Amino acid sequence: MNATDKPGPAARQSSRRDWRAIARAWGPPGNERLTTSVGLALLVLLPVETLTTLSLRSYLPVHILLGLLLLPPLALKLASTGWRFLRYYTGNKPYRLEGPPRLLLRLLAPLLVASTLSLFGSGVALIVVGHGGGLLLTLHAVSFGVWGVLMIVHVLAYLVRTLRVGPADWRRHAEPIVAGARSRRAALGGALLAGVIVALATYPAQQAWLSHRREHRHDDRRREGSAQLRQQ
């Protein structure tokens, strides 16, 4: 290789800038933007899902539909926070320099992840297994109670940051500040689209479960009526 073939100072400087941009895109700045933008979407969807529990008799179909729609965005949120956790505890320098979350949040994080997986996992299992309840329904209800308390703490701790950083990738000139904005927007848009597809693709199963549930409740009321007549 001749000396004339070596990249010049301008090319080397450009290459270093490219690597710095990539590091910011997939390092703490990009990870924070992805995490908070997904959090902002969940900040809209999760309260609606929670409100349906106030009158499940009326809003159970909406509750199930939204629960299934939430699966891919929640998976993306867990992936982005899990990546930060992994990089920090494996000694990655940029993540170590960012520092860990506050102690209370670090202690609550495993419980929040476990309750989230338990809540949505048991909900999906109820639909897959069919009408019933028993242990699965109890697990779903208990998980919701634990998850609700932990989620309130989590939201209060990160609300200001989410509202401040979450919309950043959707503003003009977002790419030059932290590279990878298009990829992060695509990840969030893809997760939301995947959620819609999951919810629509499983709609027949949802309706079958609801129909089975109505029949089961009708049979229970009929048996209770018959028992009351025999007692009279």
PyRosetta script that sets phi, psi and omega in degrees:
from pyrosetta import init, pose_from_sequence

init()
pose = pose_from_sequence("MNATDKPGPAARQSSRRDWRAIARAWGPPGNERLTTSVGLALLVLLPVETLTTLSLRSYLPVHILLGLLLLPPLALKLASTGWRFLRYYTGNKPYRLEGPPRLLLRLLAPLLVASTLSLFGSGVALIVVGHGGGLLLTLHAVSFGVWGVLMIVHVLAYLVRTLRVGPADWRRHAEPIVAGARSRRAALGGALLAGVIVALATYPAQQAWLSHRREHRHDDRRREGSAQLRQQ")
pose.set_psi(1, 123.3)
pose.set_omega(1, 179.9)
pose.set_phi(2, -75.5)
pose.set_psi(2, 158.5)
pose.set_omega(2, 178.2)
pose.set_phi(3, -60.7)
pose.set_psi(3, -30.3)
pose.set_omega(3, -179.1)
pose.set_phi(4, -71.1)
pose.set_psi(4, -18.2)
pose.set_omega(4, 179.8)
pose.set_phi(5, -83.1)
pose.set_psi(5, -12.2)
pose.set_omega(5, -177.5)
pose.set_phi(6, -73.1)
pose.set_psi(6, 142.6)
pose.set_omega(6, 178.7)
pose.set_phi(7, -63.4)
pose.set_psi(7, 140.7)
pose.set_omega(7, -179.4)
pose.set_phi(8, -77.8)
pose.set_psi(8, 175.6)
pose.set_omega(8, -179.8)
pose.set_phi(9, -57.9)
pose.set_psi(9, -39.0)
pose.set_omega(9, -179.0)
pose.set_phi(10, -64.8)
pose.set_psi(10, -41.0)
pose.set_omega(10, -179.8)
pose.set_phi(11, -66.8)
pose.set_psi(11, -41.9)
pose.set_omega(11, 179.1)
pose.set_phi(12, -64.4)
pose.set_psi(12, -39.9)
pose.set_omega(12, 178.5)
pose.set_phi(13, -65.1)
pose.set_psi(13, -39.6)
pose.set_omega(13, 177.4)
pose.set_phi(14, -64.1)
pose.set_psi(14, -40.3)
pose.set_omega(14, 179.0)
pose.set_phi(15, -63.1)
pose.set_psi(15, -41.9)
pose.set_omega(15, 178.4)
pose.set_phi(16, -63.9)
pose.set_psi(16, -37.8)
pose.set_omega(16, 177.8)
pose.set_phi(17, -63.9)
pose.set_psi(17, -40.0)
pose.set_omega(17, 179.3)
pose.set_phi(18, -62.1)
pose.set_psi(18, -44.2)
pose.set_omega(18, -179.5)
pose.set_phi(19, -66.0)
pose.set_psi(19, -37.0)
pose.set_omega(19, 177.0)
pose.set_phi(20, -64.9)
pose.set_psi(20, -37.9)
pose.set_omega(20, 178.7)
pose.set_phi(21, -65.1)
pose.set_psi(21, -41.9)
pose.set_omega(21, 178.9)
pose.set_phi(22, -64.5)
pose.set_psi(22, -41.1)
pose.set_omega(22, 179.9)
pose.set_phi(23, -63.2)
pose.set_psi(23, -38.5)
pose.set_omega(23, 178.6)
pose.set_phi(24, -71.1)
pose.set_psi(24, -35.5)
pose.set_omega(24, -178.9)
pose.set_phi(25, -65.3)
pose.set_psi(25, -41.1)
pose.set_omega(25, -176.4)
pose.set_phi(26, -107.3)
pose.set_psi(26, 4.0)
pose.set_omega(26, 177.5)
pose.set_phi(27, -95.6)
pose.set_psi(27, -161.9)
pose.set_omega(27, -177.5)
pose.set_phi(28, -54.7)
pose.set_psi(28, -42.6)
pose.set_omega(28, -179.4)
pose.set_phi(29, -61.9)
pose.set_psi(29, -45.3)
pose.set_omega(29, 179.2)
pose.set_phi(30, -67.8)
pose.set_psi(30, -39.7)
pose.set_omega(30, 179.1)
pose.set_phi(31, -63.1)
pose.set_psi(31, -40.3)
pose.set_omega(31, 179.2)
pose.set_phi(32, -64.6)
pose.set_psi(32, -40.4)
pose.set_omega(32, 179.6)
pose.set_phi(33, -65.0)
pose.set_psi(33, -42.7)
pose.set_omega(33, 179.1)
pose.set_phi(34, -64.6)
pose.set_psi(34, -46.8)
pose.set_omega(34, -178.2)
pose.set_phi(35, -60.5)
pose.set_psi(35, -44.6)
pose.set_omega(35, -177.0)
pose.set_phi(36, -74.5)
pose.set_psi(36, -31.8)
pose.set_omega(36, 178.2)
pose.set_phi(37, -69.4)
pose.set_psi(37, -38.9)
pose.set_omega(37, 174.9)
pose.set_phi(38, -66.6)
pose.set_psi(38, -40.9)
pose.set_omega(38, 177.7)
pose.set_phi(39, -59.5)
pose.set_psi(39, -36.2)
pose.set_omega(39, 179.2)
pose.set_phi(40, -65.9)
pose.set_psi(40, -40.4)
pose.set_omega(40, 177.0)
pose.set_phi(41, -64.8)
pose.set_psi(41, -42.2)
pose.set_omega(41, 179.1)
pose.set_phi(42, -67.9)
pose.set_psi(42, -28.6)
pose.set_omega(42, 178.5)
pose.set_phi(43, -65.1)
pose.set_psi(43, -20.9)
pose.set_omega(43, 176.0)
pose.set_phi(44, -89.8)
pose.set_psi(44, -45.0)
pose.set_omega(44, -172.3)
pose.set_phi(45, -77.5)
pose.set_psi(45, -42.1)
pose.set_omega(45, -175.2)
pose.set_phi(46, -64.8)
pose.set_psi(46, -41.0)
pose.set_omega(46, 176.4)
pose.set_phi(47, -61.6)
pose.set_psi(47, -35.7)
pose.set_omega(47, 177.3)
pose.set_phi(48, -64.5)
pose.set_psi(48, -43.1)
pose.set_omega(48, 177.9)
pose.set_phi(49, -61.7)
pose.set_psi(49, -41.1)
pose.set_omega(49, -180.0)
pose.set_phi(50, -66.2)
pose.set_psi(50, -38.6)
pose.set_omega(50, -179.6)
pose.set_phi(51, -63.0)
pose.set_psi(51, -30.3)
pose.set_omega(51, 179.8)
pose.set_phi(52, -64.5)
pose.set_psi(52, -22.3)
pose.set_omega(52, -179.6)
pose.set_phi(53, -72.9)
pose.set_psi(53, -13.9)
pose.set_omega(53, 179.3)
pose.set_phi(54, -69.3)
pose.set_psi(54, -24.4)
pose.set_omega(54, 177.6)
pose.set_phi(55, -148.4)
pose.set_psi(55, 72.9)
pose.set_omega(55, -176.4)
pose.set_phi(56, -64.4)
pose.set_psi(56, -29.3)
pose.set_omega(56, 179.1)
pose.set_phi(57, -59.2)
pose.set_psi(57, -35.6)
pose.set_omega(57, -179.4)
pose.set_phi(58, -90.7)
pose.set_psi(58, -35.2)
pose.set_omega(58, -169.7)
pose.set_phi(59, -113.8)
pose.set_psi(59, 16.4)
pose.set_omega(59, -180.0)
pose.set_phi(60, -58.1)
pose.set_psi(60, -42.1)
pose.set_omega(60, 177.2)
pose.set_phi(61, -59.3)
pose.set_psi(61, -40.6)
pose.set_omega(61, 178.1)
pose.set_phi(62, -67.6)
pose.set_psi(62, -39.0)
pose.set_omega(62, 179.0)
pose.set_phi(63, -59.0)
pose.set_psi(63, -45.5)
pose.set_omega(63, -179.1)
pose.set_phi(64, -68.6)
pose.set_psi(64, -45.3)
pose.set_omega(64, -178.6)
pose.set_phi(65, -60.3)
pose.set_psi(65, -47.6)
pose.set_omega(65, 179.9)
pose.set_phi(66, -66.6)
pose.set_psi(66, -37.4)
pose.set_omega(66, 178.8)
pose.set_phi(67, -59.7)
pose.set_psi(67, -42.1)
pose.set_omega(67, 178.3)
pose.set_phi(68, -71.2)
pose.set_psi(68, -36.9)
pose.set_omega(68, 177.9)
pose.set_phi(69, -63.5)
pose.set_psi(69, -31.5)
pose.set_omega(69, -177.0)
pose.set_phi(70, -75.4)
pose.set_psi(70, -15.4)
pose.set_omega(70, -173.0)
pose.set_phi(71, -58.1)
pose.set_psi(71, -53.2)
pose.set_omega(71, -179.9)
pose.set_phi(72, -64.3)
pose.set_psi(72, -43.6)
pose.set_omega(72, 175.9)
pose.set_phi(73, -60.1)
pose.set_psi(73, -38.7)
pose.set_omega(73, 177.5)
pose.set_phi(74, -64.6)
pose.set_psi(74, -39.7)
pose.set_omega(74, 177.6)
pose.set_phi(75, -62.1)
pose.set_psi(75, -39.9)
pose.set_omega(75, 177.9)
pose.set_phi(76, -65.2)
pose.set_psi(76, -41.2)
pose.set_omega(76, 178.4)
pose.set_phi(77, -63.6)
pose.set_psi(77, -44.3)
pose.set_omega(77, 178.4)
pose.set_phi(78, -64.5)
pose.set_psi(78, -36.0)
pose.set_omega(78, 179.6)
pose.set_phi(79, -67.2)
pose.set_psi(79, -43.1)
pose.set_omega(79, -177.7)
pose.set_phi(80, -68.7)
pose.set_psi(80, -42.3)
pose.set_omega(80, 177.8)
pose.set_phi(81, -71.0)
pose.set_psi(81, -34.9)
pose.set_omega(81, 177.1)
pose.set_phi(82, -65.3)
pose.set_psi(82, -36.7)
pose.set_omega(82, 177.6)
pose.set_phi(83, -64.0)
pose.set_psi(83, -43.4)
pose.set_omega(83, 178.3)
pose.set_phi(84, -62.3)
pose.set_psi(84, -42.9)
pose.set_omega(84, 178.2)
pose.set_phi(85, -59.6)
pose.set_psi(85, -46.8)
pose.set_omega(85, -177.3)
pose.set_phi(86, -64.3)
pose.set_psi(86, -46.2)
pose.set_omega(86, -177.8)
pose.set_phi(87, -66.1)
pose.set_psi(87, -37.3)
pose.set_omega(87, 179.8)
pose.set_phi(88, -66.1)
pose.set_psi(88, -48.7)
pose.set_omega(88, -174.4)
pose.set_phi(89, -82.2)
pose.set_psi(89, -5.0)
pose.set_omega(89, 170.6)
pose.set_phi(90, -98.6)
pose.set_psi(90, 7.7)
pose.set_omega(90, 171.0)
pose.set_phi(91, 85.4)
pose.set_psi(91, 18.5)
pose.set_omega(91, 177.6)
pose.set_phi(92, -64.0)
pose.set_psi(92, 125.2)
pose.set_omega(92, -170.7)
pose.set_phi(93, -59.7)
pose.set_psi(93, -49.8)
pose.set_omega(93, -179.7)
pose.set_phi(94, -58.5)
pose.set_psi(94, -39.1)
pose.set_omega(94, 179.2)
pose.set_phi(95, -72.1)
pose.set_psi(95, -35.0)
pose.set_omega(95, 177.2)
pose.set_phi(96, -65.4)
pose.set_psi(96, -37.4)
pose.set_omega(96, 179.4)
pose.set_phi(97, -67.4)
pose.set_psi(97, -29.7)
pose.set_omega(97, 177.3)
pose.set_phi(98, -67.5)
pose.set_psi(98, -26.1)
pose.set_omega(98, 179.1)
pose.set_phi(99, 84.6)
pose.set_psi(99, 162.9)
pose.set_omega(99, -178.5)
pose.set_phi(100, -83.2)
pose.set_psi(100, 164.2)
pose.set_omega(100, 171.3)
pose.set_phi(101, -64.2)
pose.set_psi(101, 169.1)
pose.set_omega(101, 177.9)
pose.set_phi(102, -60.7)
pose.set_psi(102, 151.5)
pose.set_omega(102, -171.8)
pose.set_phi(103, -55.8)
pose.set_psi(103, -46.0)
pose.set_omega(103, -178.4)
pose.set_phi(104, -60.2)
pose.set_psi(104, -41.9)
pose.set_omega(104, -179.3)
pose.set_phi(105, -68.3)
pose.set_psi(105, -34.7)
pose.set_omega(105, 176.3)
pose.set_phi(106, -65.5)
pose.set_psi(106, -37.7)
pose.set_omega(106, -179.7)
pose.set_phi(107, -71.3)
pose.set_psi(107, -35.0)
pose.set_omega(107, -177.9)
pose.set_phi(108, -82.5)
pose.set_psi(108, -21.0)
pose.set_omega(108, -174.3)
pose.set_phi(109, -56.5)
pose.set_psi(109, -47.7)
pose.set_omega(109, 179.1)
pose.set_phi(110, -60.3)
pose.set_psi(110, -38.0)
pose.set_omega(110, 178.5)
pose.set_phi(111, -67.1)
pose.set_psi(111, -39.0)
pose.set_omega(111, 179.6)
pose.set_phi(112, -65.9)
pose.set_psi(112, -43.6)
pose.set_omega(112, 178.7)
pose.set_phi(113, -63.6)
pose.set_psi(113, -45.6)
pose.set_omega(113, -178.4)
pose.set_phi(114, -63.3)
pose.set_psi(114, -43.0)
pose.set_omega(114, -179.5)
pose.set_phi(115, -68.9)
pose.set_psi(115, -33.9)
pose.set_omega(115, 177.1)
pose.set_phi(116, -65.0)
pose.set_psi(116, -47.6)
pose.set_omega(116, 179.0)
pose.set_phi(117, -63.1)
pose.set_psi(117, -40.4)
pose.set_omega(117, 179.7)
pose.set_phi(118, -66.6)
pose.set_psi(118, -43.0)
pose.set_omega(118, -178.0)
pose.set_phi(119, -62.8)
pose.set_psi(119, -54.3)
pose.set_omega(119, -175.9)
pose.set_phi(120, -77.2)
pose.set_psi(120, -31.8)
pose.set_omega(120, 176.3)
pose.set_phi(121, -64.8)
pose.set_psi(121, -43.4)
pose.set_omega(121, 179.3)
pose.set_phi(122, -68.7)
pose.set_psi(122, -33.5)
pose.set_omega(122, 176.9)
pose.set_phi(123, -63.6)
pose.set_psi(123, -44.6)
pose.set_omega(123, 177.3)
pose.set_phi(124, -64.9)
pose.set_psi(124, -41.2)
pose.set_omega(124, -179.4)
pose.set_phi(125, -61.7)
pose.set_psi(125, -36.8)
pose.set_omega(125, 178.5)
pose.set_phi(126, -60.7)
pose.set_psi(126, -39.2)
pose.set_omega(126, 179.8)
pose.set_phi(127, -72.7)
pose.set_psi(127, -40.2)
pose.set_omega(127, -178.4)
pose.set_phi(128, -66.5)
pose.set_psi(128, -44.5)
pose.set_omega(128, -177.6)
pose.set_phi(129, -70.4)
pose.set_psi(129, -30.9)
pose.set_omega(129, -176.7)
pose.set_phi(130, 103.9)
pose.set_psi(130, -175.6)
pose.set_omega(130, -177.2)
pose.set_phi(131, -64.3)
pose.set_psi(131, 144.9)
pose.set_omega(131, 179.5)
pose.set_phi(132, 169.3)
pose.set_psi(132, -118.1)
pose.set_omega(132, -179.3)
pose.set_phi(133, 143.9)
pose.set_psi(133, -108.9)
pose.set_omega(133, 178.9)
pose.set_phi(134, 55.3)
pose.set_psi(134, -128.9)
pose.set_omega(134, -175.4)
pose.set_phi(135, -62.7)
pose.set_psi(135, -41.8)
pose.set_omega(135, -178.9)
pose.set_phi(136, -62.8)
pose.set_psi(136, -44.3)
pose.set_omega(136, -179.6)
pose.set_phi(137, -65.9)
pose.set_psi(137, -39.9)
pose.set_omega(137, 177.0)
pose.set_phi(138, -63.0)
pose.set_psi(138, -44.7)
pose.set_omega(138, 178.7)
pose.set_phi(139, -61.1)
pose.set_psi(139, -41.1)
pose.set_omega(139, 179.7)
pose.set_phi(140, -63.2)
pose.set_psi(140, -44.0)
pose.set_omega(140, -178.4)
pose.set_phi(141, -68.1)
pose.set_psi(141, -44.5)
pose.set_omega(141, 179.5)
pose.set_phi(142, -64.9)
pose.set_psi(142, -42.2)
pose.set_omega(142, 179.3)
pose.set_phi(143, -60.8)
pose.set_psi(143, -38.8)
pose.set_omega(143, 179.6)
pose.set_phi(144, -63.7)
pose.set_psi(144, -41.2)
pose.set_omega(144, 179.3)
pose.set_phi(145, -63.0)
pose.set_psi(145, -47.0)
pose.set_omega(145, 179.1)
pose.set_phi(146, -65.4)
pose.set_psi(146, -47.0)
pose.set_omega(146, -179.6)
pose.set_phi(147, -59.8)
pose.set_psi(147, -40.7)
pose.set_omega(147, -178.0)
pose.set_phi(148, -61.3)
pose.set_psi(148, -44.6)
pose.set_omega(148, 179.9)
pose.set_phi(149, -64.7)
pose.set_psi(149, -47.4)
pose.set_omega(149, -178.5)
pose.set_phi(150, -65.5)
pose.set_psi(150, -36.4)
pose.set_omega(150, -179.1)
pose.set_phi(151, -67.6)
pose.set_psi(151, -35.9)
pose.set_omega(151, 176.9)
pose.set_phi(152, -60.4)
pose.set_psi(152, -45.6)
pose.set_omega(152, 178.0)
pose.set_phi(153, -62.2)
pose.set_psi(153, -44.5)
pose.set_omega(153, -178.9)
pose.set_phi(154, -61.5)
pose.set_psi(154, -45.3)
pose.set_omega(154, -178.7)
pose.set_phi(155, -65.3)
pose.set_psi(155, -44.8)
pose.set_omega(155, 180.0)
pose.set_phi(156, -61.7)
pose.set_psi(156, -35.6)
pose.set_omega(156, -178.4)
pose.set_phi(157, -72.2)
pose.set_psi(157, -34.1)
pose.set_omega(157, -172.5)
pose.set_phi(158, -112.8)
pose.set_psi(158, 4.3)
pose.set_omega(158, -173.6)
pose.set_phi(159, -61.3)
pose.set_psi(159, -47.7)
pose.set_omega(159, -177.3)
pose.set_phi(160, -62.1)
pose.set_psi(160, -45.6)
pose.set_omega(160, 179.9)
pose.set_phi(161, -64.1)
pose.set_psi(161, -40.5)
pose.set_omega(161, -179.3)
pose.set_phi(162, -64.3)
pose.set_psi(162, -43.7)
pose.set_omega(162, 179.6)
pose.set_phi(163, -68.6)
pose.set_psi(163, -29.0)
pose.set_omega(163, -178.2)
pose.set_phi(164, -82.5)
pose.set_psi(164, -45.6)
pose.set_omega(164, -173.8)
pose.set_phi(165, -94.4)
pose.set_psi(165, -30.2)
pose.set_omega(165, -174.2)
pose.set_phi(166, -51.5)
pose.set_psi(166, -45.2)
pose.set_omega(166, -178.0)
pose.set_phi(167, -80.8)
pose.set_psi(167, -1.0)
pose.set_omega(167, -169.9)
pose.set_phi(168, -58.6)
pose.set_psi(168, -41.7)
pose.set_omega(168, -177.6)
pose.set_phi(169, -70.2)
pose.set_psi(169, -12.5)
pose.set_omega(169, -177.8)
pose.set_phi(170, -100.5)
pose.set_psi(170, 0.4)
pose.set_omega(170, 176.9)
pose.set_phi(171, -88.2)
pose.set_psi(171, 163.3)
pose.set_omega(171, 175.6)
pose.set_phi(172, -66.6)
pose.set_psi(172, 147.0)
pose.set_omega(172, 178.0)
pose.set_phi(173, 63.3)
pose.set_psi(173, 28.6)
pose.set_omega(173, 177.9)
pose.set_phi(174, -71.3)
pose.set_psi(174, -35.5)
pose.set_omega(174, -174.4)
pose.set_phi(175, -62.2)
pose.set_psi(175, -47.0)
pose.set_omega(175, -178.8)
pose.set_phi(176, -63.4)
pose.set_psi(176, -26.5)
pose.set_omega(176, -177.1)
pose.set_phi(177, -76.9)
pose.set_psi(177, -53.6)
pose.set_omega(177, 174.9)
pose.set_phi(178, -132.1)
pose.set_psi(178, 109.5)
pose.set_omega(178, -177.1)
pose.set_phi(179, -60.3)
pose.set_psi(179, 154.3)
pose.set_omega(179, 177.3)
pose.set_phi(180, 96.7)
pose.set_psi(180, 9.7)
pose.set_omega(180, -177.4)
pose.set_phi(181, -60.2)
pose.set_psi(181, -40.5)
pose.set_omega(181, -179.8)
pose.set_phi(182, -62.9)
pose.set_psi(182, -42.1)
pose.set_omega(182, 179.4)
pose.set_phi(183, -64.1)
pose.set_psi(183, -39.6)
pose.set_omega(183, -179.5)
pose.set_phi(184, -70.2)
pose.set_psi(184, -39.0)
pose.set_omega(184, 175.6)
pose.set_phi(185, -63.2)
pose.set_psi(185, -40.2)
pose.set_omega(185, 179.2)
pose.set_phi(186, -65.2)
pose.set_psi(186, -37.4)
pose.set_omega(186, 179.7)
pose.set_phi(187, -64.1)
pose.set_psi(187, -45.5)
pose.set_omega(187, 179.7)
pose.set_phi(188, -68.0)
pose.set_psi(188, -45.4)
pose.set_omega(188, 178.3)
pose.set_phi(189, -61.1)
pose.set_psi(189, -39.9)
pose.set_omega(189, 178.4)
pose.set_phi(190, -65.0)
pose.set_psi(190, -38.6)
pose.set_omega(190, 179.3)
pose.set_phi(191, -65.9)
pose.set_psi(191, -41.8)
pose.set_omega(191, 179.0)
pose.set_phi(192, -66.8)
pose.set_psi(192, -40.9)
pose.set_omega(192, 178.1)
pose.set_phi(193, -64.6)
pose.set_psi(193, -41.2)
pose.set_omega(193, 177.6)
pose.set_phi(194, -62.0)
pose.set_psi(194, -37.1)
pose.set_omega(194, 177.5)
pose.set_phi(195, -63.0)
pose.set_psi(195, -42.8)
pose.set_omega(195, 177.8)
pose.set_phi(196, -62.5)
pose.set_psi(196, -42.3)
pose.set_omega(196, -180.0)
pose.set_phi(197, -63.6)
pose.set_psi(197, -44.4)
pose.set_omega(197, 179.0)
pose.set_phi(198, -61.1)
pose.set_psi(198, -44.9)
pose.set_omega(198, -178.2)
pose.set_phi(199, -63.5)
pose.set_psi(199, -42.4)
pose.set_omega(199, -178.7)
pose.set_phi(200, -74.5)
pose.set_psi(200, -38.0)
pose.set_omega(200, -178.3)
pose.set_phi(201, -66.7)
pose.set_psi(201, -29.7)
pose.set_omega(201, -179.0)
pose.set_phi(202, -97.0)
pose.set_psi(202, 7.4)
pose.set_omega(202, -176.9)
pose.set_phi(203, -57.5)
pose.set_psi(203, -43.6)
pose.set_omega(203, 177.2)
pose.set_phi(204, -59.3)
pose.set_psi(204, -39.6)
pose.set_omega(204, 178.5)
pose.set_phi(205, -66.0)
pose.set_psi(205, -37.3)
pose.set_omega(205, 177.4)
pose.set_phi(206, -62.5)
pose.set_psi(206, -45.1)
pose.set_omega(206, -179.0)
pose.set_phi(207, -67.0)
pose.set_psi(207, -37.3)
pose.set_omega(207, 178.0)
pose.set_phi(208, -64.3)
pose.set_psi(208, -40.8)
pose.set_omega(208, 179.1)
pose.set_phi(209, -64.4)
pose.set_psi(209, -44.2)
pose.set_omega(209, 179.9)
pose.set_phi(210, -64.2)
pose.set_psi(210, -40.4)
pose.set_omega(210, 178.8)
pose.set_phi(211, -64.2)
pose.set_psi(211, -43.3)
pose.set_omega(211, 178.8)
pose.set_phi(212, -62.4)
pose.set_psi(212, -39.8)
pose.set_omega(212, 179.8)
pose.set_phi(213, -63.9)
pose.set_psi(213, -43.4)
pose.set_omega(213, 179.4)
pose.set_phi(214, -63.3)
pose.set_psi(214, -42.0)
pose.set_omega(214, 178.7)
pose.set_phi(215, -63.5)
pose.set_psi(215, -41.2)
pose.set_omega(215, -179.6)
pose.set_phi(216, -64.0)
pose.set_psi(216, -42.6)
pose.set_omega(216, 179.2)
pose.set_phi(217, -67.0)
pose.set_psi(217, -36.1)
pose.set_omega(217, 177.5)
pose.set_phi(218, -64.0)
pose.set_psi(218, -42.8)
pose.set_omega(218, 178.4)
pose.set_phi(219, -63.9)
pose.set_psi(219, -39.9)
pose.set_omega(219, 179.0)
pose.set_phi(220, -62.5)
pose.set_psi(220, -43.4)
pose.set_omega(220, 179.6)
pose.set_phi(221, -65.7)
pose.set_psi(221, -36.6)
pose.set_omega(221, 179.7)
pose.set_phi(222, -66.7)
pose.set_psi(222, -40.9)
pose.set_omega(222, 178.5)
pose.set_phi(223, -66.1)
pose.set_psi(223, -39.9)
pose.set_omega(223, 178.1)
pose.set_phi(224, -64.1)
pose.set_psi(224, -39.8)
pose.set_omega(224, 177.9)
pose.set_phi(225, -63.4)
pose.set_psi(225, -42.5)
pose.set_omega(225, 179.9)
pose.set_phi(226, -64.8)
pose.set_psi(226, -38.9)
pose.set_omega(226, 179.5)
pose.set_phi(227, -66.1)
pose.set_psi(227, -38.8)
pose.set_omega(227, 178.6)
pose.set_phi(228, -66.3)
pose.set_psi(228, -38.2)
pose.set_omega(228, 178.2)
pose.set_phi(229, -65.0)
pose.set_psi(229, -39.5)
pose.set_omega(229, 179.4)
pose.set_phi(230, -66.0)
pose.set_psi(230, -36.1)
pose.set_omega(230, 178.7)
pose.set_phi(231, -66.6)
pose.set_psi(231, -31.8)
pose.set_omega(231, 178.8)
pose.set_phi(232, -74.2)
pose.dump_pdb("model.pdb")
